């Protein structure tokens, strides 16, 4: 039954990767005020910014101003941004507990013997 362990690991890894994906944030109409869709973007989120020049920058957001987004060593006007993707870095207790349970389950699955003795 080694395939059952493989399937369990695959399911757990799929779950974990789904929790950390980037989501697109619309920045249309960013003329002088922060777009409405940015109301759910907060300092501490991880941003992946594609600039109109083609450069891609990744950073943790430190501040959102009316016309720009700021990070450590980063300062980008919304008018210069082609695409904005954001990933929320979860730090609350519930997610930590779920993470511990998932990791413990993974360890138990991988360490269980398959000899059937």
SELO-73943 format. One record per residue: residue number from 1; residue in three letters; x, y, z of N, C-alpha, C in turn. Coordinates in steps of 0.05 Angstrom, whole numbers, plus 5000, padded with zeros to 4 digits. Each point is the difference from the previous one (the first is absolute). Example, Ala and Ser with C-alpha at 12.3 -4.5 7.8 and 13.67 -1.06 7.14 Angstrom:
2
     n   res    n_x    n_y    n_z   ca_x   ca_y   ca_z    c_x    c_y    c_z
     1   ALA   5264   4886   5156   4982   5024   5000   5018   5024   5000
     2   SER   4993   5021   4986   5016   5024   5001   4985   5022   5014
end
This chain:
117
     n   res    n_x    n_y    n_z   ca_x   ca_y   ca_z    c_x    c_y    c_z
     1   UNK   5016   4976   5000   4984   5024   5000   5017   5026   5000
     2   UNK   5023   5000   4988   5016   5025   4999   4985   5022   4984
     3   UNK   4983   4993   4982   4986   5020   4985   4981   5017   5017
     4   UNK   4990   4989   5022   4982   5015   5017   5016   5023   5014
     5   UNK   5025   4994   5008   5016   5021   5012   5006   5022   4979
     6   UNK   5005   4992   4976   5006   5019   4979   4975   5018   4995
     7   UNK   4977   4988   4999   4975   5016   4996   4996   5019   5024
     8   UNK   5005   4991   5024   4996   5016   5024   5019   5024   5000
     9   UNK   5025   4995   4993   5020   5022   4998   4992   5019   4978
    10   UNK   4991   4990   4977   4991   5018   4978   4977   5018   5009
    11   UNK   4980   4988   5014   4977   5016   5009   5009   5022   5020
    12   UNK   5017   4992   5019   5010   5020   5020   5016   5022   4986
    13   UNK   5017   4994   4981   5015   5020   4987   4983   5018   4983
    14   UNK   4979   4989   4988   4981   5016   4985   4986   5020   5018
    15   UNK   4992   4990   5023   4987   5018   5020   5018   5023   5008
    16   UNK   5025   4993   5006   5019   5021   5009   5005   5020   4978
    17   UNK   5003   4991   4975   5006   5019   4978   4976   5018   4995
    18   UNK   4976   4990   5004   4976   5016   4996   4998   5023   5020
    19   UNK   5012   4997   5023   4999   5020   5021   5019   5023   4995
    20   UNK   5019   4996   4982   5021   5020   4997   5000   5013   4972
    21   UNK   4980   4996   4984   5000   5011   4973   4995   5030   4999
    22   UNK   5010   5012   4978   4996   5028   4996   4972   5004   4988
    23   UNK   4988   5024   5005   4975   5007   4987   5004   5027   4987
    24   UNK   4988   5003   4976   5002   5025   4986   4984   5022   5014
    25   UNK   5011   5024   5000   4986   5023   5011   4997   5020   4977
    26   UNK   4975   5008   4995   4995   5020   4979   5011   5027   5009
    27   UNK   5014   5013   4982   5010   5027   5005   4990   5020   4979
    28   UNK   4979   4992   4986   4988   5018   4980   4989   5025   5013
    29   UNK   5003   5022   4987   4989   5025   5009   5016   5012   5023
    30   UNK   5025   4993   5003   5017   5010   5022   5010   5028   4994
    31   UNK   4982   5019   4997   5007   5027   4994   4996   5017   5025
    32   UNK   5020   5004   5016   4999   5017   5023   4989   4988   5026
    33   UNK   4988   4977   4998   4990   4987   5024   5004   4970   4998
    34   UNK   5003   4987   5022   5004   4971   5000   4976   4986   4989
    35   UNK   5003   4980   4983   4977   4986   4989   4984   4986   5022
    36   UNK   4974   4997   4996   4983   4988   5020   5010   4971   5007
    37   UNK   5010   4985   4980   5008   4973   5005   5024   4998   5018
    38   UNK   5014   5022   5005   5023   5000   5018   4992   5002   5029
    39   UNK   4974   5003   5006   4991   5002   5027   5006   4975   5016
    40   UNK   5002   4977   4987   5006   4975   5013   5029   4993   5000
    41   UNK   5017   5018   4990   5029   4996   4999   5011   5015   5024
    42   UNK   5016   4987   5017   5009   5012   5024   5031   4998   5003
    43   UNK   5012   5018   5015   5029   4996   5005   5005   4973   5012
    44   UNK   5022   4987   4991   5006   4973   5008   4994   4980   4978
    45   UNK   4982   5007   4982   4994   4983   4977   5025   4999   4982
    46   UNK   5003   4978   4985   5023   4998   4981   4989   5008   4973
    47   UNK   5014   5018   4986   4991   5009   4974   5019   4991   4978
    48   UNK   4989   4994   4977   5016   4995   4976   4989   5020   4980
    49   UNK   5017   5019   4993   4993   5023   4983   5013   4997   4973
    50   UNK   4984   5000   4979   5011   5002   4973   4996   5028   4990
    51   UNK   5023   5013   4995   4999   5028   4991   4995   5002   4970
    52   UNK   4991   5023   4991   4996   5003   4972   5025   4998   4983
    53   UNK   5023   5003   5013   5026   4996   4987   5006   4971   4995
    54   UNK   4985   4982   5014   5005   4971   4998   5014   4988   5023
    55   UNK   5012   5017   5017   5014   4991   5024   4979   4988   5020
    56   UNK   5009   4979   5014   4983   4988   5020   5014   5003   5027
    57   UNK   4986   5011   5019   5011   5004   5027   4983   4985   5020
    58   UNK   5013   4988   5020   4985   4986   5021   5010   5011   5027
    59   UNK   4981   5007   5018   5007   5012   5025   4976   4999   5020
    60   UNK   5007   5003   5025   4979   5003   5020   4990   5029   5001
    61   UNK   4974   5004   5000   4989   5026   5001   5003   5013   5027
    62   UNK   5011   5024   5001   5002   5014   5025   4980   5022   5003
    63   UNK   4991   5011   4977   4981   5022   5001   4986   5003   4973
    64   UNK   4974   5008   5001   4986   5006   4975   4990   5029   5002
    65   UNK   5009   5016   4981   4992   5029   5000   4979   5003   4978
    66   UNK   4990   5024   4998   4979   5006   4980   5008   4993   4972
    67   UNK   5025   5004   4993   5009   4996   4972   5023   4981   4997
    68   UNK   5008   4986   5021   5023   4982   4998   4999   4978   5021
    69   UNK   5017   4980   4995   5003   4977   5018   5029   4999   5008
    70   UNK   5006   4997   5026   5027   5001   5010   5007   4974   5014
    71   UNK   5026   4993   4998   5011   4977   5013   5029   5006   5008
    72   UNK   5014   4982   5012   5028   5005   5008   5016   5004   4975
    73   UNK   5009   5025   4996   5016   5007   4977   4983   5002   4974
    74   UNK   4974   4999   5002   4983   5001   4976   4980   5023   5003
    75   UNK   4995   5014   4977   4981   5022   4999   4990   5001   4972
    76   UNK   4975   4991   4996   4989   4998   4973   4973   5015   4998
    77   UNK   4998   5019   4982   4975   5014   4995   4981   4980   4986
    78   UNK   4974   5002   5006   4981   4983   4987   5000   5004   4970
    79   UNK   5005   5024   4991   5001   5006   4971   5022   4985   4986
    80   UNK   5021   4991   5015   5022   4985   4988   4996   4970   5001
    81   UNK   4979   4991   5012   4995   4971   5005   4982   4989   4978
    82   UNK   5009   4979   4988   4984   4985   4980   4982   4979   5013
    83   UNK   5012   4986   5020   4986   4978   5014   5009   4999   5029
    84   UNK   4981   4996   5018   5006   4998   5028   4988   4974   5011
    85   UNK   5017   4984   5012   4991   4975   5012   5007   5001   5029
    86   UNK   4983   4990   5018   5004   5001   5028   4996   4973   5013
    87   UNK   5017   4993   5019   4997   4976   5015   4999   5008   5030
    88   UNK   4979   4991   5013   4997   5007   5029   5017   4980   5015
    89   UNK   5017   5010   5017   5017   4984   5017   4985   4996   5026
    90   UNK   4989   4976   5004   4983   4995   5024   5018   4995   5024
    91   UNK   4993   5015   5022   5016   4996   5024   4982   4995   5024
    92   UNK   4975   4995   4996   4982   4996   5023   5002   4972   5012
    93   UNK   4990   4997   5024   5002   4975   5015   4987   4977   4986
    94   UNK   4976   5004   4988   4986   4978   4986   5017   4988   4978
    95   UNK   5013   5016   4984   5017   4990   4979   5024   4986   5010
    96   UNK   5011   5009   5023   5023   4986   5012   4992   4973   5010
    97   UNK   4977   4998   5012   4990   4974   5010   4995   4981   4977
    98   UNK   4987   5010   4979   4996   4983   4976   5026   4991   4988
    99   UNK   5020   5018   4999   5026   4993   4989   5013   4978   5016
   100   UNK   4999   5002   5027   5012   4979   5017   4986   4974   4996
   101   UNK   4974   5000   4997   4985   4975   4996   5007   4987   4973
   102   UNK   5001   5017   4980   5007   4990   4973   5028   4988   5000
   103   UNK   5020   5014   5011   5027   4990   5001   5002   4974   5017
   104   UNK   4986   4999   5022   5001   4976   5017   4987   4977   4985
   105   UNK   4979   5005   4985   4987   4979   4984   5019   4990   4979
   106   UNK   5013   5018   4987   5019   4993   4979   5023   4983   5011
   107   UNK   5011   5008   5023   5021   4984   5012   4990   4973   5008
   108   UNK   4976   4998   5011   4989   4974   5008   4996   4982   4975
   109   UNK   4991   5011   4979   4995   4985   4975   5027   4989   4989
   110   UNK   5019   5019   4998   5026   4992   4988   5016   4981   5018
   111   UNK   4996   5002   5027   5016   4983   5017   4987   4973   5006
   112   UNK   4974   4997   4993   4987   4974   5005   5012   4979   4982
   113   UNK   5005   4978   5012   5012   4977   4986   4979   4987   4982
   114   UNK   5009   4990   4978   4982   4986   4982   5006   4970   4998
   115   UNK   5013   4989   5020   5009   4972   4999   4977   4981   5006
   116   UNK   4979   5010   5015   4977   4982   5006   5007   4978   5019
   117   UNK   5021   5001   5016   5007   4978   5019   4982   4999   5023
end
